[in-house]
Amino acid sequence: MGRQQGLTDQQLRDLPDYESSSAFSDVERAVLRYADAMSDTPVDVADEVFAGVRQHLEEVQIVELTSAIAWEHYRARFDHALGIESEGFSEGAFCALSAAAAAADADGSGDAS
């Protein structure tokens, strides 16, 4: 789906390092910062992160973005709680791992902290 909307392979590769990647625009970095903040537990969207989104998006767009991010968290938690596994629809697709997760996977520890 992302590729259908213009997401490039370079952006997929650089996603874990979006802050320093030239593959992302200022608005994309602002949106990714916001999504990261909404993904924290507990959720903690700093004023400067929200201001960065407001600099690029209209209020209705921010509401839609917030809803989409929240919905994905809801869906993921719902599926996890019920033991619902992937159906394999994205098999063979690109999966970006953070540097910490990739290192933990490589050394077999599974600990990306």
TIVO-2410 file (N, C-alpha, C; in nm, 3 decimals):
# residues 113
REC num residu      c1      c2      c3 atome chaine
REC   1      M   0.081  -0.119   0.000     N      A
REC   1      M   0.000   0.000   0.000    CA      A
REC   1      M   0.087   0.126   0.000     C      A
REC   2      G   0.193   0.126   0.078     N      A
REC   2      G   0.280   0.243   0.083    CA      A
REC   2      G   0.340   0.277  -0.051     C      A
REC   3      R   0.383   0.176  -0.123     N      A
REC   3      R   0.442   0.200  -0.254    CA      A
REC   3      R   0.339   0.258  -0.350     C      A
REC   4      Q   0.214   0.216  -0.336     N      A
REC   4      Q   0.108   0.270  -0.422    CA      A
REC   4      Q   0.085   0.419  -0.395     C      A
REC   5      Q   0.122   0.464  -0.277     N      A
REC   5      Q   0.107   0.604  -0.241    CA      A
REC   5      Q   0.237   0.683  -0.261     C      A
REC   6      G   0.340   0.620  -0.319     N      A
REC   6      G   0.463   0.691  -0.351    CA      A
REC   6      G   0.579   0.666  -0.257     C      A
REC   7      L   0.566   0.578  -0.160     N      A
REC   7      L   0.676   0.545  -0.070    CA      A
REC   7      L   0.784   0.473  -0.150     C      A
REC   8      T   0.906   0.518  -0.135     N      A
REC   8      T   1.017   0.461  -0.213    CA      A
REC   8      T   1.091   0.354  -0.132     C      A
REC   9      D   1.165   0.270  -0.203     N      A
REC   9      D   1.248   0.171  -0.135    CA      A
REC   9      D   1.351   0.239  -0.044     C      A
REC  10      Q   1.403   0.354  -0.089     N      A
REC  10      Q   1.500   0.427  -0.006    CA      A
REC  10      Q   1.435   0.472   0.125     C      A
REC  11      Q   1.312   0.519   0.118     N      A
REC  11      Q   1.243   0.560   0.240    CA      A
REC  11      Q   1.220   0.440   0.332     C      A
REC  12      L   1.185   0.326   0.275     N      A
REC  12      L   1.167   0.206   0.357    CA      A
REC  12      L   1.297   0.167   0.426     C      A
REC  13      R   1.407   0.173   0.352     N      A
REC  13      R   1.537   0.139   0.411    CA      A
REC  13      R   1.577   0.239   0.518     C      A
REC  14      D   1.545   0.366   0.496     N      A
REC  14      D   1.589   0.473   0.586    CA      A
REC  14      D   1.491   0.501   0.700     C      A
REC  15      L   1.378   0.433   0.703     N      A
REC  15      L   1.277   0.462   0.804    CA      A
REC  15      L   1.331   0.464   0.947     C      A
REC  16      P   1.414   0.368   0.986     N      A
REC  16      P   1.466   0.373   1.124    CA      A
REC  16      P   1.550   0.498   1.153     C      A
REC  17      D   1.602   0.561   1.047     N      A
REC  17      D   1.687   0.680   1.063    CA      A
REC  17      D   1.626   0.800   0.991     C      A
REC  18      Y   1.493   0.811   0.997     N      A
REC  18      Y   1.425   0.916   0.921    CA      A
REC  18      Y   1.471   1.056   0.957     C      A
REC  19      E   1.514   1.077   1.081     N      A
REC  19      E   1.557   1.212   1.123    CA      A
REC  19      E   1.676   1.263   1.041     C      A
REC  20      S   1.765   1.174   1.005     N      A
REC  20      S   1.886   1.217   0.933    CA      A
REC  20      S   1.884   1.182   0.785     C      A
REC  21      S   1.781   1.114   0.739     N      A
REC  21      S   1.775   1.070   0.600    CA      A
REC  21      S   1.728   1.183   0.507     C      A
REC  22      S   1.794   1.195   0.396     N      A
REC  22      S   1.753   1.294   0.295    CA      A
REC  22      S   1.636   1.242   0.212     C      A
REC  23      A   1.594   1.118   0.237     N      A
REC  23      A   1.484   1.059   0.161    CA      A
REC  23      A   1.348   1.113   0.206     C      A
REC  24      F   1.346   1.182   0.320     N      A
REC  24      F   1.220   1.232   0.374    CA      A
REC  24      F   1.214   1.384   0.371     C      A
REC  25      S   1.096   1.436   0.340     N      A
REC  25      S   1.074   1.581   0.341    CA      A
REC  25      S   1.053   1.628   0.486     C      A
REC  26      D   1.051   1.758   0.505     N      A
REC  26      D   1.026   1.814   0.638    CA      A
REC  26      D   0.890   1.771   0.691     C      A
REC  27      V   0.788   1.771   0.606     N      A
REC  27      V   0.655   1.731   0.652    CA      A
REC  27      V   0.652   1.582   0.688     C      A
REC  28      E   0.721   1.499   0.611     N      A
REC  28      E   0.726   1.356   0.642    CA      A
REC  28      E   0.797   1.331   0.775     C      A
REC  29      R   0.905   1.405   0.800     N      A
REC  29      R   0.975   1.390   0.928    CA      A
REC  29      R   0.886   1.436   1.044     C      A
REC  30      A   0.812   1.543   1.025     N      A
REC  30      A   0.721   1.591   1.130    CA      A
REC  30      A   0.613   1.488   1.161     C      A
REC  31      V   0.558   1.428   1.056     N      A
REC  31      V   0.455   1.325   1.074    CA      A
REC  31      V   0.513   1.202   1.143     C      A
REC  32      L   0.632   1.162   1.105     N      A
REC  32      L   0.695   1.044   1.166    CA      A
REC  32      L   0.729   1.071   1.313     C      A
REC  33      R   0.772   1.192   1.346     N      A
REC  33      R   0.797   1.227   1.486    CA      A
REC  33      R   0.667   1.216   1.567     C      A
REC  34      Y   0.560   1.264   1.508     N      A
REC  34      Y   0.429   1.259   1.573    CA      A
REC  34      Y   0.386   1.114   1.594     C      A
REC  35      A   0.401   1.032   1.491     N      A
REC  35      A   0.365   0.889   1.503    CA      A
REC  35      A   0.450   0.820   1.608     C      A
REC  36      D   0.579   0.853   1.612     N      A
REC  36      D   0.666   0.795   1.716    CA      A
REC  36      D   0.617   0.835   1.855     C      A
REC  37      A   0.585   0.963   1.873     N      A
REC  37      A   0.539   1.010   2.004    CA      A
REC  37      A   0.407   0.944   2.043     C      A
REC  38      M   0.318   0.925   1.946     N      A
REC  38      M   0.191   0.858   1.976    CA      A
REC  38      M   0.213   0.710   2.006     C      A
REC  39      S   0.325   0.656   1.965     N      A
REC  39      S   0.354   0.514   1.986    CA      A
REC  39      S   0.421   0.488   2.119     C      A
REC  40      D   0.466   0.594   2.187     N      A
REC  40      D   0.526   0.577   2.319    CA      A
REC  40      D   0.421   0.526   2.418     C      A
REC  41      T   0.468   0.454   2.517     N      A
REC  41      T   0.381   0.410   2.626    CA      A
REC  41      T   0.439   0.463   2.755     C      A
REC  42      P   0.371   0.553   2.824     N      A
REC  42      P   0.245   0.616   2.785    CA      A
REC  42      P   0.267   0.716   2.672     C      A
REC  43      V   0.158   0.750   2.604     N      A
REC  43      V   0.164   0.846   2.493    CA      A
REC  43      V   0.212   0.979   2.548     C      A
REC  44      D   0.311   1.036   2.482     N      A
REC  44      D   0.365   1.165   2.526    CA      A
REC  44      D   0.404   1.246   2.403     C      A
REC  45      V   0.310   1.326   2.353     N      A
REC  45      V   0.337   1.410   2.237    CA      A
REC  45      V   0.380   1.547   2.290     C      A
REC  46      A   0.508   1.575   2.278     N      A
REC  46      A   0.562   1.702   2.326    CA      A
REC  46      A   0.504   1.818   2.244     C      A
REC  47      D   0.496   1.933   2.306     N      A
REC  47      D   0.442   2.051   2.239    CA      A
REC  47      D   0.515   2.081   2.109     C      A
REC  48      E   0.648   2.067   2.111     N      A
REC  48      E   0.724   2.099   1.990    CA      A
REC  48      E   0.698   1.998   1.877     C      A
REC  49      V   0.668   1.873   1.912     N      A
REC  49      V   0.633   1.773   1.811    CA      A
REC  49      V   0.499   1.809   1.748     C      A
REC  50      F   0.402   1.843   1.832     N      A
REC  50      F   0.270   1.882   1.780    CA      A
REC  50      F   0.280   2.010   1.699     C      A
REC  51      A   0.360   2.104   1.743     N      A
REC  51      A   0.379   2.228   1.668    CA      A
REC  51      A   0.439   2.200   1.531     C      A
REC  52      G   0.530   2.103   1.524     N      A
REC  52      G   0.589   2.066   1.395    CA      A
REC  52      G   0.487   2.013   1.297     C      A
REC  53      V   0.391   1.936   1.347     N      A
REC  53      V   0.284   1.885   1.262    CA      A
REC  53      V   0.192   2.000   1.220     C      A
REC  54      R   0.159   2.087   1.315     N      A
REC  54      R   0.070   2.201   1.285    CA      A
REC  54      R   0.131   2.295   1.183     C      A
REC  55      Q   0.263   2.298   1.176     N      A
REC  55      Q   0.331   2.385   1.079    CA      A
REC  55      Q   0.302   2.339   0.935     C      A
REC  56      H   0.274   2.210   0.916     N      A
REC  56      H   0.260   2.154   0.782    CA      A
REC  56      H   0.118   2.110   0.747     C      A
REC  57      L   0.037   2.080   0.848     N      A
REC  57      L  -0.095   2.023   0.822    CA      A
REC  57      L  -0.206   2.112   0.878     C      A
REC  58      E  -0.321   2.105   0.812     N      A
REC  58      E  -0.439   2.174   0.862    CA      A
REC  58      E  -0.503   2.091   0.973     C      A
REC  59      E  -0.588   2.153   1.050     N      A
REC  59      E  -0.648   2.087   1.166    CA      A
REC  59      E  -0.719   1.957   1.127     C      A
REC  60      V  -0.795   1.958   1.019     N      A
REC  60      V  -0.867   1.838   0.977    CA      A
REC  60      V  -0.770   1.727   0.938     C      A
REC  61      Q  -0.657   1.763   0.881     N      A
REC  61      Q  -0.555   1.664   0.846    CA      A
REC  61      Q  -0.491   1.604   0.971     C      A
REC  62      I  -0.470   1.686   1.071     N      A
REC  62      I  -0.411   1.638   1.196    CA      A
REC  62      I  -0.508   1.541   1.265     C      A
REC  63      V  -0.635   1.573   1.262     N      A
REC  63      V  -0.735   1.483   1.322    CA      A
REC  63      V  -0.735   1.350   1.248     C      A
REC  64      E  -0.732   1.354   1.115     N      A
REC  64      E  -0.730   1.230   1.038    CA      A
REC  64      E  -0.602   1.150   1.063     C      A
REC  65      L  -0.489   1.217   1.067     N      A
REC  65      L  -0.361   1.151   1.095    CA      A
REC  65      L  -0.365   1.086   1.233     C      A
REC  66      T  -0.410   1.160   1.333     N      A
REC  66      T  -0.418   1.108   1.469    CA      A
REC  66      T  -0.509   0.985   1.475     C      A
REC  67      S  -0.621   0.994   1.406     N      A
REC  67      S  -0.714   0.882   1.402    CA      A
REC  67      S  -0.650   0.759   1.337     C      A
REC  68      A  -0.579   0.777   1.228     N      A
REC  68      A  -0.515   0.664   1.159    CA      A
REC  68      A  -0.409   0.598   1.247     C      A
REC  69      I  -0.329   0.678   1.315     N      A
REC  69      I  -0.225   0.623   1.402    CA      A
REC  69      I  -0.290   0.549   1.518     C      A
REC  70      A  -0.390   0.611   1.581     N      A
REC  70      A  -0.458   0.548   1.694    CA      A
REC  70      A  -0.527   0.419   1.651     C      A
REC  71      W  -0.588   0.419   1.533     N      A
REC  71      W  -0.656   0.300   1.484    CA      A
REC  71      W  -0.556   0.184   1.467     C      A
REC  72      E  -0.439   0.211   1.413     N      A
REC  72      E  -0.338   0.106   1.394    CA      A
REC  72      E  -0.293   0.049   1.529     C      A
REC  73      H  -0.282   0.134   1.629     N      A
REC  73      H  -0.246   0.085   1.763    CA      A
REC  73      H  -0.359   0.001   1.820     C      A
REC  74      Y  -0.482   0.045   1.803     N      A
REC  74      Y  -0.597  -0.032   1.849    CA      A
REC  74      Y  -0.599  -0.169   1.783     C      A
REC  75      R  -0.585  -0.170   1.650     N      A
REC  75      R  -0.590  -0.295   1.573    CA      A
REC  75      R  -0.480  -0.389   1.616     C      A
REC  76      A  -0.360  -0.337   1.632     N      A
REC  76      A  -0.247  -0.422   1.671    CA      A
REC  76      A  -0.268  -0.482   1.810     C      A
REC  77      R  -0.314  -0.402   1.904     N      A
REC  77      R  -0.338  -0.452   2.041    CA      A
REC  77      R  -0.452  -0.552   2.044     C      A
REC  78      F  -0.557  -0.525   1.968     N      A
REC  78      F  -0.672  -0.615   1.959    CA      A
REC  78      F  -0.627  -0.751   1.906     C      A
REC  79      D  -0.554  -0.748   1.793     N      A
REC  79      D  -0.507  -0.873   1.732    CA      A
REC  79      D  -0.414  -0.948   1.827     C      A
REC  80      H  -0.323  -0.876   1.890     N      A
REC  80      H  -0.228  -0.939   1.981    CA      A
REC  80      H  -0.299  -1.006   2.098     C      A
REC  81      A  -0.397  -0.935   2.156     N      A
REC  81      A  -0.469  -0.989   2.271    CA      A
REC  81      A  -0.544  -1.117   2.236     C      A
REC  82      L  -0.593  -1.125   2.113     N      A
REC  82      L  -0.669  -1.243   2.070    CA      A
REC  82      L  -0.583  -1.347   2.000     C      A
REC  83      G  -0.453  -1.322   1.991     N      A
REC  83      G  -0.364  -1.418   1.928    CA      A
REC  83      G  -0.382  -1.427   1.777     C      A
REC  84      I  -0.432  -1.320   1.717     N      A
REC  84      I  -0.452  -1.319   1.572    CA      A
REC  84      I  -0.318  -1.295   1.504     C      A
REC  85      E  -0.281  -1.387   1.419     N      A
REC  85      E  -0.152  -1.381   1.350    CA      A
REC  85      E  -0.168  -1.321   1.211     C      A
REC  86      S  -0.057  -1.289   1.151     N      A
REC  86      S  -0.055  -1.237   1.015    CA      A
REC  86      S  -0.111  -1.340   0.918     C      A
REC  87      E  -0.179  -1.291   0.818     N      A
REC  87      E  -0.234  -1.379   0.714    CA      A
REC  87      E  -0.137  -1.394   0.598     C      A
REC  88      G  -0.020  -1.330   0.606     N      A
REC  88      G   0.082  -1.345   0.502    CA      A
REC  88      G   0.060  -1.259   0.378     C      A
REC  89      F  -0.029  -1.160   0.387     N      A
REC  89      F  -0.057  -1.077   0.270    CA      A
REC  89      F   0.063  -0.994   0.226     C      A
REC  90      S   0.153  -0.965   0.319     N      A
REC  90      S   0.269  -0.883   0.283    CA      A
REC  90      S   0.396  -0.968   0.275     C      A
REC  91      E   0.380  -1.098   0.262     N      A
REC  91      E   0.495  -1.187   0.254    CA      A
REC  91      E   0.588  -1.143   0.142     C      A
REC  92      G   0.714  -1.134   0.172     N      A
REC  92      G   0.812  -1.091   0.073    CA      A
REC  92      G   0.827  -0.941   0.063     C      A
REC  93      A   0.747  -0.867   0.140     N      A
REC  93      A   0.755  -0.722   0.138    CA      A
REC  93      A   0.873  -0.676   0.223     C      A
REC  94      F   0.909  -0.554   0.207     N      A
REC  94      F   1.019  -0.494   0.280    CA      A
REC  94      F   0.979  -0.472   0.424     C      A
REC  95      C   1.066  -0.507   0.517     N      A
REC  95      C   1.040  -0.485   0.658    CA      A
REC  95      C   1.159  -0.412   0.717     C      A
REC  96      A   1.139  -0.287   0.750     N      A
REC  96      A   1.248  -0.207   0.806    CA      A
REC  96      A   1.263  -0.236   0.954     C      A
REC  97      L   1.383  -0.265   0.998     N      A
REC  97      L   1.413  -0.286   1.139    CA      A
REC  97      L   1.501  -0.172   1.188     C      A
REC  98      S   1.480  -0.133   1.310     N      A
REC  98      S   1.571  -0.035   1.367    CA      A
REC  98      S   1.709  -0.097   1.379     C      A
REC  99      A   1.810  -0.016   1.390     N      A
REC  99      A   1.946  -0.067   1.404    CA      A
REC  99      A   1.958  -0.156   1.527     C      A
REC 100      A   1.893  -0.118   1.637     N      A
REC 100      A   1.898  -0.197   1.760    CA      A
REC 100      A   1.831  -0.332   1.741     C      A
REC 101      A   1.715  -0.334   1.675     N      A
REC 101      A   1.645  -0.460   1.651    CA      A
REC 101      A   1.724  -0.550   1.558     C      A
REC 102      A   1.784  -0.491   1.456     N      A
REC 102      A   1.864  -0.571   1.362    CA      A
REC 102      A   1.985  -0.631   1.432     C      A
REC 103      A   2.050  -0.555   1.520     N      A
REC 103      A   2.166  -0.606   1.594    CA      A
REC 103      A   2.124  -0.717   1.690     C      A
REC 104      A   2.011  -0.699   1.758     N      A
REC 104      A   1.962  -0.802   1.850    CA      A
REC 104      A   1.926  -0.928   1.775     C      A
REC 105      D   1.869  -0.913   1.658     N      A
REC 105      D   1.833  -1.028   1.577    CA      A
REC 105      D   1.959  -1.100   1.530     C      A
REC 106      A   2.060  -1.023   1.492     N      A
REC 106      A   2.184  -1.081   1.441    CA      A
REC 106      A   2.259  -1.158   1.548     C      A
REC 107      D   2.257  -1.107   1.673     N      A
REC 107      D   2.331  -1.177   1.778    CA      A
REC 107      D   2.246  -1.279   1.852     C      A
REC 108      G   2.118  -1.288   1.813     N      A
REC 108      G   2.031  -1.391   1.870    CA      A
REC 108      G   1.975  -1.357   2.006     C      A
REC 109      S   2.005  -1.239   2.058     N      A
REC 109      S   1.958  -1.205   2.192    CA      A
REC 109      S   1.811  -1.166   2.194     C      A
REC 110      G   1.763  -1.110   2.083     N      A
REC 110      G   1.625  -1.065   2.077    CA      A
REC 110      G   1.597  -0.945   2.163     C      A
REC 111      D   1.701  -0.887   2.224     N      A
REC 111      D   1.684  -0.773   2.312    CA      A
REC 111      D   1.730  -0.647   2.240     C      A
REC 112      A   1.632  -0.566   2.192     N      A
REC 112      A   1.664  -0.446   2.116    CA      A
REC 112      A   1.668  -0.323   2.203     C      A
REC 113      S   1.671  -0.337   2.334     N      A
REC 113      S   1.669  -0.219   2.422    CA      A
REC 113      S   1.805  -0.155   2.431     C      A
***
